[in-house]
Amino acid sequence: MYEFHGDKRRYFDMTHKVTVGHIIPFLKDNWLFPANMQVLEIGCGEAGVLKAFTDLGYQCTGIELEESRLEFAREFMANELETGKIQFLNKDIYDVVPETDLGTKFDLIILKDVIEHIPNQEKFMPQLHLHLLHILYLPNYFYHHQQKMKNH
């Protein structure tokens, strides 16, 4: 764990900046965003990635195993929660029942620095495509951008 991981606001801001500056441009270079895109992030942490998508007007859902991280997410995303632009679910991904817990299919599912922490991936991965149109795996692809920003 790096020092900036301990400062949740700083980490939220860094993750948001990386998403705005690098992840979203990467996606837009390779894919046309649907007008009313639904975004799911598995392992959303404090929701910095999702903040970038709600800023663009998209509907977002974050699933996070650690309630303590969701407490920060709810604080940092209070306006988005109030306006219904985001919802959070505190569950193990294997305990999520998509029809009742999520209630929709998603245009994009993001797993940023998460996929490597999910056990039994051979069981998990085939289930994803049933509930979405596109998947984005980011297992440290943008790590060097976070390193550049850790002192900002």
N, C-alpha and C positions, 0 to 999 in steps of 0.2 A: 504494500500500500504506500502510495506517495503522500507527502505532506498535504497537498491540496485536497486529497480525498477527505481529510478530517474537517475541512471548512465546507460545509454543505452548500452554503450560498455561493461560494467561489466555484465549487465544482459544478453546480447548476448553471452558473453563468458561463463557465468554460465549455460545458457540453452544448449549451445553447449556441454559443459563438461558432463552435466547430460544425454544428449542424447547419447553421445559416451560411457560413462561409465555405463549407466543403461538401457536406453530405447532400444538401438540397441541390446545389449546382451540379454535382455528380449525377444525381437522379434525373434532373431536368435535361441534362445532356443525353440521357439514354432512354427516356421514357416521358410520355405526355401525361401529366397529372390530370385525372378526371376532375370535372368541375366541382363535384360534391364528394370529394375523396374522404373515405373513412380510413383512419390510421390506427393500428394497434401496435403498441410496443410491449413486448414481453421482457420483463426485467427492467422496468422503466426508472427505477431508482427515484431520484428527486424530480424527474420529468423535464430536464433541460432539453432533451431531444424533442419531446412532444410540444414544448413551448414554441419551438420554431414552426411547427406545423399549425398550431392554433393561431399563431400570428398571421398565417396566410389564409386563415378562415376555415380550415379543415376541422372536421369532427374527430376527436381523438379518445382513445381508451388506453389506459396503462395498467398492466398487471405487474404486481410486485410481491414477492414472497415476504420481505421484511417490512413489517408495519412501521417501524421507526423511520424508514426511508419515505414511506408514504405520508407520514406526518409532515415532513418537510415539503413534499410535493404539494400537499393540500395548502400549506402556507404560501408557497411560492406561486401557486396557480389558483389562488383564491378567486380572482376575477373570472377566470375561465370556468371554474366550478360553478360559480354563481350564475353565469350566463348559459350554462349547459354545453359548453364547447369541449369539455373533457370530463371523463369519469375514471375512477380508479377502482381496482379490484385487488384486494389483499388475499391471494390464494396461491397455492402451489399450482403450477401450470397443469399438472396431471389431475388436479381436482376440479379444474374448470369444466363446466358443462356449457359448451358454446351456445346452445339454443336458449338456455335460461340465464346464464351469467353474462353473455355478450349480446345476444339478441339480434345480431346482424352479421353479414359477411363483410370482410375488409378488403379494400383495394390494395393496401400495403400493410405488411407485418414487418416490424423492425426488431431485430435481435442484435443490439449493439453491445459488444463485450459480454455477451450472455451465453451464446450457444455452447461455449466450452464448459459452462458450469451446469448444464442440464444433463442429468444422468439418463441412461437408456435412450440415447438419441435415435437408435434404430426403431424405437417405438414412437418417439415424439415426432420425428420429421415427416413420416407419411401422413400424419393427422393434420398438419398445417395446411396442405393444399386443399383440403375439404372446405376451408372457411375463408379463403382469400383468392385474390387474383394474382398478386405478386408478393414475393418475399425478398427482404433485404437483410443479408447477414453482414455484420460489420465486426468481425473478431479482431480488433486492433488495427484495421486498415488505416484509420485516421489517428492512430496513436501518436505519430510524430507531430501532428498538429497540436495535440494536447500538450505534448512536452514543450513545444515552443511557447505555449500560452501559460504554462504553470507558474511563471514568475510575473504574470500580468495581473 
